[in-house]
Amino acid sequence: MSKALDIARDLVRCPSVTPADAGALGVLEKLLKNAGFETHRLTFSEPGADDTDNLYARIGTGAPHLTFAGHTDVVPPGDDVAWSHGAFAGDVKDGVFYGRGAVDMKGAIACCVAATLDYLATHGGKPPKGSISFLITGDEEGPAVNGTVKLLQWATARGEKFDHCLLGEPSNVNTIGDCIKVGRRGSLSGTLIVEGKQGHVAYPDRAHNPIPDLAALVAALGAEPLDRGTDHFPPSNLEFLSVDVGNPAWNVIPAQARARFNMRYNDCHTQPSLRALIEERVATACGNRIKAHVTWEPSNADAFLTQPGAFTDLVIAAIEEVTGRMPKLDTGGGTSDARFITHYCPVLEFGLVGQTMHQIDERTPVADIDALTTIYRGVLDRYFA
């Protein structure tokens, strides 16, 4: 077995469902400390959220500084009986590695650690002419408040400066090397609330039903696109998720109707500008007849884009050398911790193929683990050439 696969198996065998660490960070800390890294284990707290363990490790003191980022926490496995191999067994069968986190993203963490250890061993165990570090969190799959955000704040406060970051999220769509994430859309949620007047259904003239008004506003908000998209992003979209009146009775017109919605938005917008746009459209659709307003959920998911440049070209070259493929530069999918890292340095996401992430029988071919390790090693060779 390859070193990367050994590490991946050790990580998967730690049932680190958010926010539990279950020993996963200890596996990495031991490997990196033995290789000469200065390591720091940090636990962060936040009212209303679980305490979270994190790991920062660095070797070298100068620039350029390349950091590998990732998370060892995983989503719950679901029905363990439904797995063909135990969710936390770390089994390999017919050249395929199974386990919760194999793809998202313990497998990629194992690959970048193995590539780094190999790089250092090739250079006599000495640090490069620059620095390599690891930013590993334990709450990416959860509320993401006691992980990467605070880890970056802590690192910055002690004088750490990052030049570039490679995040091992499962970026590839169908095969290793087909996609690099160069940005992500933002996410913003709200509730549209329409006021009516409660009354008896037999006397509608004495009441005002908010449900038809809500239906009209839902149609109005969906009638016009939020934007037309950009060179790197698809058009932003608004999707209604539920309609609720909380009315158990058959003979009562409700006093209020609500509709929850979420928007995935591109870099045409900021959160304040998008809130203002939606509130303006609601006000226009209401006119003087409908009483409605929007309440907004807190969000730390802003849209961002890493502009293509020398670092992107370097990563592409490493991918092409191993796979023969020219990866697409993409911004699709959900949110990731790259949205926090982008405020500190350019960040790219490149990991394994994401077809089975969060599913029963999450898995990846061992050949992909080997290929990704070789790609990361190629990135290191080029970055510190």
N, C-alpha and C positions, 0 to 999 in steps of 0.2 A: 504493500500500500504506500501511496505517496505521503509525504509529510503533511500536505494540506488535508488529505482525507483523514489522517490520524487526528489532526486538530479538530476537524469538522465533527468527527464522531464523538470526541470528548465533549465538545460544546453541546451537541444535540442531546447527549445523555444527561445534561443538566436541565431539568424541567423548569426553565426560567420564564414562566408565563407572567406577563406584566402584573405587578412590579417586582416579582420575586427574582432574585439573582440565581439562587440554587447552585452557586459555585462556578458559574460560567466565566465571570470576570476573573476569578482566581486562576482558572486555566490559562487565560491570556497573560495575566500579570506574571505568573511564574515563568512562562516561556520568554517574555520580553525582558524581564529582570535578569534572567540567566544569559541573555544575549547582550547585556550591557546597557539596557534602557534604564533611565530614571523613571520610576513609576509612582503614581499617586492614585490612591483609592479615595473617592469623595462621595459622601452621602449628602444629598440635598433634601430640604423639606419645604413644604408649602401648605398653608392652611387649606383643608378640604381635599388634599391630595396625598397619596401614599409617598412615604420616603423612598428615595431611589438611589441605588448604588451606581457609580460611574467610575470609569478608568481613563486616566491620561498617562501616556508614556511617551518619552522622547529620548532620542539619541542624537548627539551632535549639538552644537551651540550656534552655528552660523547660518547664513542664508546661502542658497535658497532653502526654504522650509516647505517640504511636502508632507501633508497630513492625510492619513487614511481615516475615514470616519465610518461608523456603523453602530448597530444596536444588537445586543444579545438577547433582548426580551422578545418573546414570541406571543402570538395569539393562542387562545385555548385550543386544545387538539380536537375538541368535539367528542364524539363517541369513540373511545379507544378500541372497542370491539370491531368497529367498522374499518379500522386500518388493517391492511394486509400484513403489515409489520408494525411493531409497537411504535407509537408516536415518539417515544423518547429512547428507543432501543439503538438507534444509529446503525441499522442493518444495511448491508450491501448484498444485493441479489442480481445476478445476470448483468453486472456492470452498472447497476443503478443504486444510488444512495438514497435511503428513505429516512424521513424524520421531520418533526415539526421544527422549522428553522433551516432545513437543508438548503432552501432557496432564499428565504426571507428571514434573516440574512446571515446566519451563522456560516453557511458555506463560503460566502464571499469573504467574510472576516478571516476564516481559516486560510483562504487563498492569499490574501494580502500579507498576513503574518508569515506564512510559509515562504512567500516570495521575498520578503524582507530579510528573514533569517538566512535564506540562501544567498541573497545579495551580500550581506555582511560577511558570511563565511567565505565567499569568494574573494573578499577584500581583506582577509586576515582578521576578521572580527572588528575592524576599525570603522568608526562612523564615516559617512561620506563627507565630501567637501560641502557641507550644508547640514541639514537636519531632516530626520524622519520622525514623525510622531503618529500616535493613534488616539483618536477621540472616540471612545466607546461608551455608549449610554445604555440604560436599562428601562427607559420609559417611552420609546418611540411609538410603540403600538398602543400606548395609553394616552393620557392627557398631554404628554410632552411638555411638562412644566418644570420637572426636576431633573432633566437630563441635559441634552445638548445646549439649550439656552444658557443654563447656569454654568455648565462646564466651560463654555466659551467665555462667559463673563469672568469666571475664576481665572482662566488662562490669560486673558487680556490684562487683568489686574496685576498679575505677576510678571508682565512684560513679554508674554509670548506673542510672536507675530507670525502669521501664516501667509505663505505666498500662494499656495494652491492646495486644493483638496480634491481627493477622489473618494466618493461615497459608493459603497458596494451594494446599493439597492438593486434588485433584479430588473435591470433596465431592458434586457433583450426580450423580444416578443416571441419569436419562433425558433431562433437558433443563435448560438453564441457568436457575438460580433455583429449583430444586425442593427443595434440601436444604442446610442448614447443619449442620456437625458441631459439637455443643456439648460433646462428651466422647468418650471412647474406653474400651473395655474393656481390662482388663489381660491380660497373657499370662504364664503360668507353666507350665513343663515339668518333667517328672520321669520317672524310670524305676522301675517296680515290679519288685523282684527277689525271686524265690522260690527257696529252697534245697531241694535234694533230696539223694539219695545215688546216685552213679553205680553202675551194675552191668550185668550181662549180661541181655538181654531174656528169655533162657530161664530165668532165675532171679529173677523179680520179687520174691520174698520176701526176697531179699538186698539189694534196692535200694529206693529211694523216688523215684517219678517226680514231678518238680515241675510237669509240664505240666498235669495235671488240677487241681492246686491253683491254678495261675496262672489257668486258665480260670474257676474258681469265684470268684476275687478280681476278675477283670475283670467278671464278671456282677454281683457284689455292688456294685462301685463305680458301675456304670451303672444300678443298680436304683432309686436314690433321687436326685431332682434336688438340685443344690447350693443352689438357692434358687428363688424364684418370680418373680424379676425386680422391677423398681422402676418408678416413673412414667416414668423416662427411659431405662431399660436393659431389654433382654430378659433372660430367665433365663441364668445362667452355664451353661457346658457343658464337659464333660470328654470328650475324644475320644482313643481309643487309636490310635496311629500305626503300631506294628509289634510283632510278637511274635518273639522270637529265642531260640534255644537254642545256636546255634553247634555243631551236632552233625552231622558229615558221615557218621557211621557208621549202618549199618542194624541193628546188633545190640547197641547200647549205649543204656541208659537214661541221659539226661543228668543232670548234677549240679546244674544251675541253669537257670532259665527267666526271661526278662525281657520286660517289655512297656513300651514308651515311650508317653507320653501328653502331651497339651497341654490346658490349660484356658484359655478366654477368660472372664474373670470381671468382674462389675459391681461397683459401689461398696458392695455388701453385705459385701464382703470386703477385707482387706488380704492381702499375701503371707504374713505370719506366720500370720494366722488361717486362711487357706486351706490352708496346709501342715498346720497342726494338725488341721483338719477331716479331710483325706484320711488322715493317719496314724492318727487315731482310728478311722476307718471300716475301714482295713486291719487294725488290731489287733482290732477286733470281729469281722470276717469270718474272721480267722485262728484265733481261739480258742486252744486249747492244742495244736492239731493241726498247723497250717501255720506254717512258719518263713518270714517275709517282711519286707521293709523297703523304704522308698522313698528314692532319692537324688534330689536336686533340682538343676536347672540354674540358673546365675546368671540373673537377669532384671532389666532396668531398665524394664520395661513395666508401670507401675501404672495402675489404673483412675482416671479423673478425670472431673469434670463441672464445666462452667462454668455457674453458675446464671443463668437468663435475667434480664435487667435492662436498663438504659438502653443499654448498648453493643449488646446483641443487638437491641433495638428499632431502633437507628440503622442497623445493617446490614440488617435486614429492610426498613426504609423505602427504602434505596437500591436493594435488589433489586426491590422492588415497583414502584418508579418506572420502572425500565428494562424489566422483564419482565412486569409485571402479575400476578406469582405471589406467593403467600404460601408461603415455603419451610418445609418440615418441619424441626423441630429433632431431630436424629438423633445416635445414638452408635454406629452399626454400623460394620462394616469392621474392618480390621486396626489396627496401631499406627501412630503418626506422631510427629514431634518435638514435637507439642503436649503430649505427656506430660511433657516437660521444662519447657516454657515455663509450664505451669500453676502451677509453684511460684514464679513471679516476677510474674505478672499474669494477669488473665482472658484467655483465648485462644479464638478462634473459627476454624473452618476453612471457607473458601469459595473454590472455584476453578472449574475447568472440569468437563465431564461425564466421568466415569471409565470409560466403557464399554470403551475400547481401551487403557487403561494396561497396560504390560508386555507387550502383544501385538505380533505382527507387524503392520505397517501401523498403528502408533499414529498417531492423527490427531484433528483437531478442526476443525469449520467455522470459517472466518475470521470469520463473523458472530458466533460465540460469543466469539472473542478481542475483537472490538470491543465486544460487550455487557459482558463482564467488565471491560474497561478503563473503560467508562462507569460501571459499578457502583462500582468502586474510587474513581473520581473523585467519585462521589456520597457515598461514605463520608468522604472527605477534606473535602468541602464541609460536611458535617453535623458532623463531629468538631471542626473548627476554626471553626465558625460563631460 
